Amino acid sequence: MTCPSTAYIHATRVPPTMTSAREAIRWVNWDVDSQEFAVET
């Protein structure tokens, strides 16, 4: 993940059973799909 204000890159661990980035994103974000994210500017 990249912080939009500082451009700092954060590496987050997920369970080794994850088989896709989308699945990992859902796991990290309390089962919210990335398509549901709102972009804040």
N, CA, C and O atoms as CSV, one atom per row, in Angstrom:
chain,resi,resn,atom,element,x,y,z
A,1,MET,N,N,0.852,-1.166,0.000
A,1,MET,CA,C,0.000,0.000,0.000
A,1,MET,C,C,0.894,1.224,0.000
A,1,MET,O,O,1.964,1.222,0.610
A,2,THR,N,N,0.456,2.268,-0.685
A,2,THR,CA,C,1.205,3.518,-0.731
A,2,THR,C,C,0.377,4.632,-0.109
A,2,THR,O,O,-0.782,4.832,-0.470
A,3,CYS,N,N,0.975,5.350,0.822
A,3,CYS,CA,C,0.304,6.485,1.463
A,3,CYS,C,C,0.220,7.619,0.446
A,3,CYS,O,O,1.247,8.037,-0.089
A,4,PRO,N,N,-0.988,8.130,0.167
A,4,PRO,CA,C,-1.116,9.172,-0.847
A,4,PRO,C,C,-0.484,10.505,-0.448
A,4,PRO,O,O,-0.128,11.291,-1.325
A,5,SER,N,N,-0.337,10.781,0.842
A,5,SER,CA,C,0.216,12.079,1.246
A,5,SER,C,C,1.734,12.069,1.389
A,5,SER,O,O,2.373,13.107,1.220
A,6,THR,N,N,2.322,10.912,1.697
A,6,THR,CA,C,3.775,10.855,1.891
A,6,THR,C,C,4.490,9.992,0.862
A,6,THR,O,O,5.716,10.047,0.758
A,7,ALA,N,N,3.747,9.197,0.103
A,7,ALA,CA,C,4.290,8.239,-0.874
A,7,ALA,C,C,5.074,7.115,-0.193
A,7,ALA,O,O,5.810,6.382,-0.854
A,8,TYR,N,N,4.918,6.979,1.131
A,8,TYR,CA,C,5.572,5.892,1.852
A,8,TYR,C,C,4.897,4.570,1.494
A,8,TYR,O,O,3.670,4.476,1.490
A,9,ILE,N,N,5.694,3.561,1.195
A,9,ILE,CA,C,5.164,2.246,0.820
A,9,ILE,C,C,5.125,1.355,2.053
A,9,ILE,O,O,6.144,1.146,2.712
A,10,HIS,N,N,3.947,0.832,2.357
A,10,HIS,CA,C,3.745,-0.072,3.485
A,10,HIS,C,C,3.573,-1.494,2.950
A,10,HIS,O,O,2.792,-1.723,2.027
A,11,ALA,N,N,4.292,-2.435,3.524
A,11,ALA,CA,C,4.119,-3.849,3.171
A,11,ALA,C,C,3.314,-4.507,4.284
A,11,ALA,O,O,3.685,-4.432,5.455
A,12,THR,N,N,2.220,-5.146,3.918
A,12,THR,CA,C,1.336,-5.778,4.891
A,12,THR,C,C,1.319,-7.282,4.639
A,12,THR,O,O,1.150,-7.731,3.506
A,13,ARG,N,N,1.494,-8.046,5.700
A,13,ARG,CA,C,1.451,-9.502,5.560
A,13,ARG,C,C,0.013,-9.992,5.541
A,13,ARG,O,O,-0.862,-9.447,6.214
A,14,VAL,N,N,-0.202,-11.024,4.759
A,14,VAL,CA,C,-1.498,-11.691,4.696
A,14,VAL,C,C,-1.252,-13.192,4.833
A,14,VAL,O,O,-0.119,-13.642,4.665
A,15,PRO,N,N,-2.281,-13.968,5.130
A,15,PRO,CA,C,-2.096,-15.410,5.257
A,15,PRO,C,C,-1.525,-16.015,3.965
A,15,PRO,O,O,-1.857,-15.558,2.871
A,16,PRO,N,N,-0.684,-17.021,4.085
A,16,PRO,CA,C,-0.070,-17.633,2.901
A,16,PRO,C,C,-1.057,-18.355,1.994
A,16,PRO,O,O,-0.703,-18.743,0.881
A,17,THR,N,N,-2.275,-18.536,2.450
A,17,THR,CA,C,-3.282,-19.213,1.628
A,17,THR,C,C,-3.931,-18.287,0.611
A,17,THR,O,O,-4.685,-18.749,-0.246
A,18,MET,N,N,-3.651,-16.983,0.688
A,18,MET,CA,C,-4.219,-16.026,-0.263
A,18,MET,C,C,-3.635,-16.309,-1.645
A,18,MET,O,O,-2.427,-16.497,-1.787
A,19,THR,N,N,-4.501,-16.339,-2.665
A,19,THR,CA,C,-4.038,-16.677,-4.011
A,19,THR,C,C,-4.131,-15.513,-4.990
A,19,THR,O,O,-3.715,-15.644,-6.141
A,20,SER,N,N,-4.675,-14.366,-4.549
A,20,SER,CA,C,-4.750,-13.215,-5.445
A,20,SER,C,C,-4.627,-11.929,-4.633
A,20,SER,O,O,-4.886,-11.904,-3.430
A,21,ALA,N,N,-4.227,-10.870,-5.318
A,21,ALA,CA,C,-4.117,-9.568,-4.665
A,21,ALA,C,C,-5.487,-9.094,-4.187
A,21,ALA,O,O,-5.609,-8.525,-3.102
A,22,ARG,N,N,-6.508,-9.327,-4.996
A,22,ARG,CA,C,-7.859,-8.887,-4.627
A,22,ARG,C,C,-8.341,-9.582,-3.352
A,22,ARG,O,O,-8.959,-8.952,-2.493
A,23,GLU,N,N,-8.061,-10.862,-3.235
A,23,GLU,CA,C,-8.416,-11.606,-2.026
A,23,GLU,C,C,-7.682,-11.043,-0.809
A,23,GLU,O,O,-8.265,-10.914,0.268
A,24,ALA,N,N,-6.409,-10.711,-0.981
A,24,ALA,CA,C,-5.617,-10.143,0.112
A,24,ALA,C,C,-6.143,-8.770,0.519
A,24,ALA,O,O,-6.182,-8.450,1.707
A,25,ILE,N,N,-6.546,-7.957,-0.455
A,25,ILE,CA,C,-7.103,-6.635,-0.162
A,25,ILE,C,C,-8.378,-6.769,0.654
A,25,ILE,O,O,-8.590,-6.028,1.613
A,26,ARG,N,N,-9.226,-7.715,0.271
A,26,ARG,CA,C,-10.463,-7.946,1.040
A,26,ARG,C,C,-10.132,-8.367,2.466
A,26,ARG,O,O,-10.783,-7.911,3.406
A,27,TRP,N,N,-9.143,-9.218,2.645
A,27,TRP,CA,C,-8.787,-9.721,3.966
A,27,TRP,C,C,-8.286,-8.578,4.852
A,27,TRP,O,O,-8.653,-8.493,6.024
A,28,VAL,N,N,-7.454,-7.705,4.296
A,28,VAL,CA,C,-6.883,-6.594,5.059
A,28,VAL,C,C,-7.947,-5.556,5.408
A,28,VAL,O,O,-7.864,-4.924,6.462
A,29,ASN,N,N,-8.936,-5.371,4.550
A,29,ASN,CA,C,-9.924,-4.310,4.721
A,29,ASN,C,C,-11.276,-4.824,5.195
A,29,ASN,O,O,-12.316,-4.372,4.716
A,30,TRP,N,N,-11.267,-5.754,6.124
A,30,TRP,CA,C,-12.484,-6.249,6.774
A,30,TRP,C,C,-13.535,-6.698,5.776
A,30,TRP,O,O,-14.717,-6.394,5.933
A,31,ASP,N,N,-13.108,-7.420,4.748
A,31,ASP,CA,C,-13.982,-8.028,3.749
A,31,ASP,C,C,-14.693,-7.006,2.853
A,31,ASP,O,O,-15.753,-7.298,2.299
A,32,VAL,N,N,-14.107,-5.803,2.710
A,32,VAL,CA,C,-14.639,-4.808,1.786
A,32,VAL,C,C,-13.875,-4.958,0.473
A,32,VAL,O,O,-12.645,-4.911,0.460
A,33,ASP,N,N,-14.596,-5.135,-0.619
A,33,ASP,CA,C,-13.967,-5.315,-1.921
A,33,ASP,C,C,-13.364,-3.993,-2.404
A,33,ASP,O,O,-13.905,-2.924,-2.122
A,34,SER,N,N,-12.258,-4.065,-3.121
A,34,SER,CA,C,-11.586,-2.855,-3.593
A,34,SER,C,C,-12.464,-2.040,-4.531
A,34,SER,O,O,-12.264,-0.830,-4.637
A,35,GLN,N,N,-13.419,-2.642,-5.211
A,35,GLN,CA,C,-14.327,-1.902,-6.092
A,35,GLN,C,C,-15.271,-0.990,-5.302
A,35,GLN,O,O,-15.870,-0.075,-5.867
A,36,GLU,N,N,-15.400,-1.238,-4.008
A,36,GLU,CA,C,-16.301,-0.442,-3.169
A,36,GLU,C,C,-15.600,0.752,-2.534
A,36,GLU,O,O,-16.249,1.581,-1.896
A,37,PHE,N,N,-14.279,0.849,-2.703
A,37,PHE,CA,C,-13.524,1.949,-2.096
A,37,PHE,C,C,-13.916,3.274,-2.745
A,37,PHE,O,O,-14.164,3.338,-3.949
A,38,ALA,N,N,-13.966,4.313,-1.944
A,38,ALA,CA,C,-14.178,5.659,-2.457
A,38,ALA,C,C,-12.830,6.366,-2.520
A,38,ALA,O,O,-11.997,6.204,-1.628
A,39,VAL,N,N,-12.622,7.131,-3.547
A,39,VAL,CA,C,-11.376,7.875,-3.694
A,39,VAL,C,C,-11.557,9.246,-3.058
A,39,VAL,O,O,-12.483,9.985,-3.394
A,40,GLU,N,N,-10.658,9.573,-2.135
A,40,GLU,CA,C,-10.720,10.887,-1.491
A,40,GLU,C,C,-9.618,11.768,-2.074
A,40,GLU,O,O,-8.477,11.334,-2.229
A,41,THR,N,N,-9.971,12.993,-2.389
A,41,THR,CA,C,-8.966,13.913,-2.917
A,41,THR,C,C,-8.857,15.150,-2.055
A,41,THR,O,O,-8.057,16.039,-2.349
